[in-house]
Amino acid sequence: DPSWKNIIGVADRQQALRDILASPVHRYTYKQFLDDGTPTPIQAEFDQVYKGVMSDTAPWAMHGGKSAGIISLQNVTGHMVLGFQEVDSRLRALEGAAH
């Protein structure tokens, strides 16, 4: 709901695409136990293979930045939409130049 937010501007599509393209996507499973034997403090399917970005290489995707390590669905969704918009803009420019 926009009434809950302080809108501060429109995000940069080009920067979002650069962020997305610079972020490696890893395949991983979650550990049940940390290296010291402490149980991992998450609820996960430990046999499930996930694909995703890591907080150290994609801080833009995190809630609270790199140190929090918690994915932000708003930030990821926003970046993906911006990235698609930028790619669409570039494709339209190429199509226009071809005619």
C-alpha positions, 0 to 999 in steps of 0.5 A: 500500500503506497500510503504506508511508504515514503516514496523517494523516487524511481529506481535506476533500471540500468543499475538494477540490471548491472546488479543482477548480471554481476550477481552469481547464482549458486546451487546449495543446500542448507546445513542442518548443523554448523561446523561447531555442531550447533543446529542451524537456526533456520527452517528448511528442507535440508535435502532441497537444492536451492538456487539463489544469490548470497548476501556477500555478492548481492547485498541489494537483495537483502533486507538490512543489507549484506550483514543481515543475510535475510532475503528481501522479496521486495528488493528482489522483485523490484530488481527483477522488474527493473532488469526486465524493463531495461532489457525490454527498453534495449530490445525495443531500441534495437528493433527500432534501429532495424526498421 
